[in-house]
Amino acid sequence: MKTIRLRQGKERSLLRRHSWIFQGSIARGQADAGETVRVESQAGEFLAWASFSPSSMIRARAWSFDEAERIDHAFFKRRIQTALNLRTRLPIRSNGVRLIHGEADGLPGLIVDRYADVLSVQFLSAGTERWKQAIADILVERTGVAALYERSDSSVRTLEGLQPVKGWLRGEEADAAAAGRAIRPTEVTINEHDWKFTLDVAEGHKTGFYLDQRDNRMRFAQWVRQFGSQRVLNCYCYTGGFSVAALAGGAAEVVSVDSSAPALARASAHVVLNGFEAARHRVLDADVNQTLREAIKQGERFDAIVLDPPKFAPTAAHAERAARAYKDINRLAFKLLSPGGLLLSFSCSGGVGSELFHKIVAGAGMDAGVDGYILDRMAAAPDHPQTICFPEGEYLKGLAIIKR
């Protein structure tokens, strides 16, 4: 077992059971990509077992803080089973579920989503890449889902020195691909609350769908009904989850805006799939910022607006630029919102914390000359858990605001 020795004082985060070890914290020690290393303080005291990543600024990720534990096949079985056990205890009304959520489940760099009878998996770190085959076997065994699709095509892998990979990894589909035979389609239909959504595990965002907004979509449907919101604008709508929710809440007209024509086509299909009149839903293939400005010029008003933009700040270093972008779209949304209207504003940027996001939205309201009541604060669904030792896991934050 190779050993990594940290610089003086750099052991503090590991003593708090935070799993990341940055390049600058290491005094000496090297290992192969994904290899398990023993991490010690400068005084030689054991701190953690970790996977080494020679290409990443996060040079190692802790698997375990227990010196007696061994990082072997049995370790991954235990961790995966613990994660699965948690999900069985959560009130999830969907067969689309986040089964493993990286660091929060003690498996840094591993994301596993179940979509009905398909597992969609991301191996995003050198450590999970090294254990990929064992992890895939355990997932199939413990979930009883034979079809496993790999979606390791995130840009995060390049930071780990890994190439993007996607394709069937387990099941008859993987066997067929290896033999050059026809493979089943990668489209899947899932149930969420009382709705249905389709997704493509090969091409959709993340692993195919935004499961983290599941409960927020239902809450939005309830608020639309409660406040009688008739005209709804869904910005960065992707495949229309919040649009379906608005229609379910009784909205007479929903406008969905996105810059992806395929996403908009699926959003329209979702409206029909869930039994709503196509005439109540309109799509705009356009830039959101420009759309908001043009709507203000035209004197339009909406009773509810959803802002669910992409990640503007992947790290804290991008926070200042992201703050300007978030502030601008929220300022425009406040101007478009009718008095008493509802704004749902989200940030999925890890580099923008909840307190900063609140300040950004407050600043947008001041610039727009309005105030608002905070109806609720929102986060990711509970199958995307946060832990007390890993605050970076709180990536999705949202505010529900009633315009005064």
C-alpha positions as CSV (number, residue, x, y, z in Angstrom):
1,M,0.0,0.0,0.0
2,K,1.5,3.4,-1.1
3,T,1.4,6.2,1.4
4,I,0.6,9.9,0.9
5,R,2.0,12.3,3.5
6,L,0.3,15.7,4.0
7,R,1.8,19.0,4.8
8,Q,1.7,20.5,8.3
9,G,-1.9,21.6,9.2
10,K,-3.5,20.1,6.0
11,E,-5.0,17.2,7.9
12,R,-7.8,19.3,9.4
13,S,-10.3,18.8,6.7
14,L,-9.8,15.0,6.9
15,L,-10.2,15.1,10.6
16,R,-13.6,16.7,9.9
17,R,-14.3,13.8,7.6
18,H,-14.3,15.8,4.4
19,S,-13.3,13.5,1.6
20,W,-11.2,15.8,-0.7
21,I,-7.4,16.2,-0.6
22,F,-6.1,18.9,-2.8
23,Q,-2.8,18.8,-4.7
24,G,-1.3,21.6,-2.5
25,S,-1.9,19.6,0.7
26,I,0.4,16.8,-0.2
27,A,4.0,16.9,1.0
28,R,5.1,13.7,-0.7
29,G,3.8,10.5,-2.2
30,Q,2.6,9.2,-5.6
31,A,0.5,6.4,-6.9
32,D,-1.2,5.2,-10.1
33,A,-4.5,6.6,-11.2
34,G,-7.3,5.3,-9.0
35,E,-4.9,3.3,-6.7
36,T,-5.9,3.2,-3.1
37,V,-3.4,5.0,-0.9
38,R,-2.9,5.4,2.9
39,V,-3.1,9.1,3.8
40,E,-1.1,10.2,6.8
41,S,-0.5,13.5,8.6
42,Q,2.9,15.0,8.7
43,A,3.5,13.2,12.0
44,G,2.7,9.9,10.4
45,E,-0.8,9.4,11.9
46,F,-3.4,7.6,9.8
47,L,-6.1,9.8,8.4
48,A,-7.8,8.0,5.6
49,W,-7.8,5.4,2.8
50,A,-8.2,7.3,-0.5
51,S,-8.2,6.9,-4.3
52,F,-5.3,8.7,-5.9
53,S,-5.8,10.9,-9.0
54,P,-2.4,12.2,-10.5
55,S,-4.1,14.5,-13.0
56,S,-6.6,16.2,-10.8
57,M,-6.4,19.3,-8.5
58,I,-8.4,17.1,-6.1
59,R,-5.4,14.7,-5.9
60,A,-7.1,12.1,-3.7
61,R,-10.7,11.3,-2.5
62,A,-11.2,9.5,0.8
63,W,-13.0,6.2,0.7
64,S,-12.8,5.5,4.4
65,F,-11.6,7.1,7.7
66,D,-11.4,3.7,9.4
67,E,-7.9,2.4,9.5
68,A,-9.2,-1.2,10.0
69,E,-11.3,-1.0,6.8
70,R,-10.0,-2.5,3.6
71,I,-11.0,-1.0,0.2
72,D,-11.9,-4.2,-1.6
73,H,-14.9,-5.8,-3.3
74,A,-16.7,-6.3,0.0
75,F,-16.2,-2.6,0.8
76,F,-18.1,-1.5,-2.3
77,K,-20.9,-4.1,-1.6
78,R,-21.4,-2.5,1.9
79,R,-21.4,1.1,0.7
80,I,-23.7,0.4,-2.2
81,Q,-26.1,-1.6,0.0
82,T,-26.2,1.2,2.6
83,A,-27.1,3.7,-0.2
84,L,-29.8,1.5,-1.5
85,N,-31.2,0.9,2.0
86,L,-31.6,4.6,2.5
87,R,-33.6,5.1,-0.7
88,T,-36.1,2.4,0.4
89,R,-36.9,4.5,3.5
90,L,-37.5,7.8,1.6
91,P,-40.9,9.0,0.4
92,I,-40.2,8.9,-3.3
93,R,-43.2,8.8,-5.7
94,S,-41.3,7.8,-8.8
95,N,-39.5,4.9,-10.5
96,G,-36.8,7.4,-11.4
97,V,-34.5,7.5,-8.4
98,R,-30.9,8.7,-7.6
99,L,-29.5,5.5,-5.9
100,I,-26.0,6.7,-5.3
101,H,-25.0,10.4,-4.9
102,G,-21.2,10.4,-4.8
103,E,-19.5,11.8,-1.7
104,A,-22.8,11.9,0.2
105,D,-23.0,8.1,0.0
106,G,-19.3,7.6,0.7
107,L,-18.5,6.8,-2.9
108,P,-16.8,9.9,-4.4
109,G,-17.2,10.2,-8.2
110,L,-20.0,7.6,-8.5
111,I,-23.5,8.7,-9.6
112,V,-26.2,6.0,-10.1
113,D,-29.7,6.8,-11.3
114,R,-32.4,4.2,-11.8
115,Y,-34.9,4.9,-14.6
116,A,-37.5,2.1,-14.4
117,D,-35.7,-1.0,-15.7
118,V,-32.4,0.8,-16.6
119,L,-29.5,2.0,-14.5
120,S,-27.7,5.0,-15.8
121,V,-24.2,5.4,-14.2
122,Q,-21.4,7.9,-14.2
123,F,-17.9,7.0,-13.2
124,L,-16.4,10.4,-12.7
125,S,-13.2,9.8,-10.7
126,A,-10.0,7.8,-11.2
127,G,-11.0,5.7,-8.2
128,T,-14.4,4.7,-9.5
129,E,-12.9,4.1,-13.0
130,R,-10.4,1.7,-11.5
131,W,-13.3,-0.2,-9.7
132,K,-15.8,0.2,-12.6
133,Q,-16.3,-3.5,-13.4
134,A,-16.7,-4.6,-9.8
135,I,-19.1,-1.7,-9.1
136,A,-21.2,-2.5,-12.2
137,D,-21.5,-6.2,-11.1
138,I,-22.5,-5.2,-7.6
139,L,-25.1,-2.7,-8.9
140,V,-26.8,-5.3,-11.1
141,E,-26.7,-7.9,-8.3
142,R,-28.1,-5.6,-5.6
143,T,-30.7,-3.7,-7.6
144,G,-31.9,-6.6,-9.7
145,V,-31.7,-4.3,-12.7
146,A,-29.8,-6.1,-15.5
147,A,-29.5,-3.2,-18.0
148,L,-26.8,-0.7,-17.1
149,Y,-25.9,2.2,-19.3
150,E,-22.7,4.1,-18.7
151,R,-22.9,7.9,-19.0
152,S,-19.3,8.8,-18.2
153,D,-19.2,11.7,-20.7
154,S,-19.2,14.6,-18.2
155,S,-16.5,17.2,-18.5
156,V,-15.5,16.3,-15.0
157,R,-13.7,13.2,-16.3
158,T,-11.2,15.3,-18.3
159,L,-10.1,16.9,-15.0
160,E,-9.3,13.4,-13.8
161,G,-7.3,12.6,-17.0
162,L,-10.0,10.3,-18.2
163,Q,-11.6,10.0,-21.6
164,P,-15.4,10.3,-22.0
165,V,-17.2,6.9,-22.3
166,K,-20.8,6.0,-22.9
167,G,-22.6,2.9,-23.9
168,W,-24.2,-0.3,-22.5
169,L,-22.0,-1.8,-19.8
170,R,-24.2,-4.6,-18.5
171,G,-27.2,-6.7,-19.6
172,E,-28.4,-8.2,-22.8
173,E,-27.8,-4.8,-24.4
174,A,-24.1,-4.9,-23.7
175,D,-23.9,-8.4,-25.0
176,A,-25.7,-7.4,-28.2
177,A,-23.4,-4.5,-28.7
178,A,-20.3,-6.6,-28.2
179,A,-21.7,-9.1,-30.8
180,G,-22.7,-6.4,-33.3
181,R,-26.4,-7.2,-32.9
182,A,-29.3,-4.7,-32.7
183,I,-29.5,-3.0,-29.4
184,R,-32.7,-1.9,-27.6
185,P,-33.6,1.9,-27.8
186,T,-32.1,4.0,-25.1
187,E,-35.4,5.8,-24.4
188,V,-37.1,5.1,-21.1
189,T,-40.5,6.2,-19.7
190,I,-40.7,6.9,-16.0
191,N,-43.5,7.8,-13.6
192,E,-43.2,10.8,-11.3
193,H,-46.1,11.6,-8.9
194,D,-49.1,11.4,-11.2
195,W,-47.2,12.2,-14.4
196,K,-45.1,10.4,-17.0
197,F,-41.9,11.6,-18.6
198,T,-39.7,10.1,-21.3
199,L,-35.9,10.4,-21.4
200,D,-32.9,9.2,-23.4
201,V,-30.2,7.8,-21.2
202,A,-27.7,8.1,-24.0
203,E,-28.3,11.8,-24.8
204,G,-30.1,13.6,-22.0
205,H,-28.5,16.0,-19.6
206,K,-26.7,14.5,-16.6
207,T,-27.7,10.8,-16.7
208,G,-30.8,11.6,-18.8
209,F,-33.2,13.6,-16.5
210,Y,-33.3,16.1,-13.7
211,L,-34.4,13.9,-10.8
212,D,-33.3,16.4,-8.3
213,Q,-36.3,18.7,-9.1
214,R,-38.9,16.0,-8.6
215,D,-40.4,17.3,-5.4
216,N,-40.1,21.0,-6.5
217,R,-42.1,20.2,-9.6
218,M,-44.9,18.9,-7.4
219,R,-44.8,21.9,-5.1
220,F,-45.0,24.2,-8.1
221,A,-48.1,22.4,-9.3
222,Q,-49.7,22.9,-5.9
223,W,-48.7,26.6,-5.8
224,V,-50.0,27.2,-9.3
225,R,-53.4,25.8,-8.2
226,Q,-53.3,27.6,-4.8
227,F,-52.6,31.0,-6.3
228,G,-54.7,30.6,-9.5
229,S,-51.7,31.2,-11.8
230,Q,-53.1,31.3,-15.3
231,R,-50.1,32.4,-17.4
232,V,-46.8,30.6,-16.7
233,L,-43.4,31.2,-18.1
234,N,-40.9,28.3,-17.8
235,C,-37.3,29.4,-18.6
236,Y,-34.5,27.0,-19.4
237,C,-37.4,24.5,-19.5
238,Y,-35.3,21.5,-20.9
239,T,-37.9,18.7,-21.4
240,G,-40.8,20.6,-19.7
241,G,-41.0,19.1,-16.2
242,F,-42.2,22.4,-14.7
243,S,-44.4,23.0,-17.7
244,V,-46.3,19.8,-17.1
245,A,-46.5,20.7,-13.4
246,A,-48.0,24.1,-14.2
247,L,-50.6,22.5,-16.5
248,A,-51.4,20.0,-13.7
249,G,-51.9,22.9,-11.4
250,G,-54.5,24.4,-13.7
251,A,-52.6,27.0,-15.7
252,A,-54.4,28.1,-18.8
253,E,-51.3,28.9,-20.8
254,V,-47.6,27.8,-20.4
255,V,-44.7,29.2,-22.4
256,S,-41.6,27.0,-22.4
257,V,-38.3,28.6,-23.4
258,D,-35.1,26.8,-24.2
259,S,-32.3,26.9,-26.8
260,S,-32.5,23.2,-27.5
261,A,-35.0,22.2,-30.2
262,P,-34.9,18.5,-29.3
263,A,-35.6,19.3,-25.6
264,L,-38.5,21.5,-26.6
265,A,-39.9,18.8,-28.9
266,R,-39.8,16.4,-25.9
267,A,-41.4,19.0,-23.7
268,S,-44.3,19.3,-26.1
269,A,-44.6,15.5,-26.3
270,H,-44.7,15.4,-22.4
271,V,-47.7,17.8,-22.4
272,V,-49.7,15.4,-24.7
273,L,-48.4,12.3,-22.9
274,N,-49.9,13.6,-19.7
275,G,-53.3,14.3,-21.2
276,F,-53.1,18.1,-21.5
277,E,-54.3,20.1,-24.5
278,A,-51.4,21.0,-26.8
279,A,-53.0,24.4,-27.3
280,R,-52.3,25.3,-23.7
281,H,-48.6,25.0,-24.2
282,R,-46.3,27.1,-26.4
283,V,-42.5,26.6,-27.0
284,L,-39.9,29.2,-27.9
285,D,-36.5,28.0,-29.2
286,A,-34.7,31.1,-28.1
287,D,-32.2,32.7,-25.7
288,V,-33.8,33.2,-22.3
289,N,-32.3,36.6,-21.5
290,Q,-33.3,38.0,-24.9
291,T,-36.8,36.5,-24.6
292,L,-37.3,38.1,-21.2
293,R,-36.2,41.5,-22.5
294,E,-38.5,41.3,-25.5
295,A,-41.4,40.3,-23.4
296,I,-40.9,43.3,-21.2
297,K,-40.9,45.5,-24.3
298,Q,-44.2,43.9,-25.5
299,G,-45.8,44.7,-22.1
300,E,-46.4,41.0,-21.3
301,R,-47.2,39.8,-17.8
302,F,-47.0,36.3,-16.2
303,D,-48.6,35.0,-13.0
304,A,-45.8,32.5,-12.4
305,I,-42.2,32.3,-13.7
306,V,-39.6,29.5,-13.3
307,L,-35.9,30.2,-13.7
308,D,-33.9,27.0,-13.7
309,P,-30.7,27.9,-15.6
310,P,-27.7,25.7,-16.2
311,K,-24.7,25.9,-14.0
312,F,-23.3,29.4,-14.2
313,A,-20.6,28.9,-11.6
314,P,-19.0,25.4,-11.6
315,T,-16.6,26.6,-8.9
316,A,-16.3,29.5,-6.4
317,A,-13.8,31.1,-8.8
318,H,-16.7,31.8,-11.2
319,A,-19.0,33.1,-8.6
320,E,-18.7,36.8,-9.4
321,R,-19.4,36.4,-13.1
322,A,-22.2,34.0,-12.3
323,A,-23.7,36.4,-9.8
324,R,-24.1,39.0,-12.6
325,A,-25.9,36.5,-14.8
326,Y,-28.2,35.3,-12.0
327,K,-29.0,38.9,-11.0
328,D,-29.9,39.9,-14.6
329,I,-32.4,37.1,-15.3
330,N,-34.0,37.5,-11.9
331,R,-34.3,41.3,-12.4
332,L,-36.0,40.8,-15.7
333,A,-38.3,38.1,-14.3
334,F,-39.4,40.4,-11.5
335,K,-40.4,43.0,-14.0
336,L,-42.4,40.5,-16.0
337,L,-44.2,39.1,-13.0
338,S,-47.7,40.3,-12.1
339,P,-48.2,41.7,-8.6
340,G,-48.9,38.7,-6.4
341,G,-47.2,36.5,-8.9
342,L,-44.9,33.6,-8.1
343,L,-41.2,33.3,-9.0
344,L,-39.3,30.1,-8.6
345,S,-35.6,30.9,-9.0
346,F,-32.9,28.2,-8.8
347,S,-29.2,27.9,-8.9
348,C,-27.4,24.6,-9.4
349,S,-23.9,26.2,-9.2
350,G,-21.8,24.7,-6.5
351,G,-19.7,27.9,-6.4
352,V,-22.8,29.9,-5.3
353,G,-23.9,29.2,-1.8
354,S,-27.4,29.6,-0.5
355,E,-26.6,32.9,1.4
356,L,-25.0,34.4,-1.7
357,F,-27.9,33.3,-3.9
358,H,-30.4,34.9,-1.6
359,K,-28.3,38.2,-1.8
360,I,-28.2,38.0,-5.6
361,V,-32.0,37.6,-5.9
362,A,-32.6,40.3,-3.3
363,G,-30.3,42.6,-5.4
364,A,-32.3,41.8,-8.5
365,G,-35.5,42.7,-6.7
366,M,-34.1,46.0,-5.6
367,D,-32.9,46.8,-9.1
368,A,-36.4,46.0,-10.4
369,G,-38.0,48.2,-7.8
370,V,-39.9,45.4,-6.2
371,D,-40.0,43.4,-2.9
372,G,-41.3,39.9,-2.3
373,Y,-42.3,37.4,0.3
374,I,-40.2,34.3,0.5
375,L,-42.8,31.5,0.3
376,D,-40.2,28.7,0.6
377,R,-36.6,27.6,0.2
378,M,-36.0,24.7,-2.0
379,A,-33.3,22.1,-2.4
380,A,-32.7,18.8,-4.2
381,A,-35.0,15.8,-3.6
382,P,-34.0,13.7,-0.6
383,D,-32.5,10.9,-2.8
384,H,-29.8,13.5,-3.6
385,P,-28.7,13.7,0.1
386,Q,-26.4,16.3,1.7
387,T,-24.2,15.5,4.6
388,I,-22.9,17.6,7.5
389,C,-19.3,16.9,6.6
390,F,-19.5,17.7,2.9
391,P,-21.2,21.1,2.4
392,E,-20.3,21.1,-1.3
393,G,-23.1,18.6,-1.7
394,E,-25.6,21.4,-1.4
395,Y,-25.5,22.3,-5.1
396,L,-29.2,23.0,-5.8
397,K,-30.8,25.8,-4.0
398,G,-34.0,27.7,-4.8
399,L,-36.3,30.4,-3.7
400,A,-40.1,30.6,-4.1
401,I,-41.1,34.3,-4.0
402,I,-44.4,36.0,-4.1
403,K,-44.1,39.5,-5.6
404,R,-45.5,42.2,-3.4
